[in-house]
Amino acid sequence: MNVSGPPSLVVQDRQPALWSLSSGQPAVCLFSQAATAELYREQFASLGEVWTPQPIELAQTLKECWLAGVRWAVLDPSADQSRQAIDLGAVLRNIRDSLRAGQGLPS
């Protein structure tokens, strides 16, 4: 994931906004900048708020999404496209491996 700084999410009741891949699978919306998330919130989610979580909170949120059956995230989605689709399983494995190696959370 190519993001300078922590990604932001659009959330309502701590549930992140979801986007549909062309296959119909849901994906968590991640934003490279809070301003991009705010534009998305205003245009598509109308309710909720922009949240820029700490790394451990982001890891927990992504794990919760995985446990709920969401297998993908998308970076900077709009109505019809996103910059990148991200395999949540690969992200969570990377986090797990970094923590097991004593390296802390990956950036």
BELTA-V251647 format. One line per field, one symbol per residue. psi: psi as a letter, one per 20 degrees, with the letter a starting at -180 (. if undefined). A space follows every 10 residues. Layout:
psi = ???
This chain:
psi = pnporqqqqp qpljpqqqqp rhiiqqqpoq phqhhghggg ghhhihrarp pnqqghhggg ghgggghjjp iqqqplqahi rrhpppohgg ghhggghggh jkiapq.
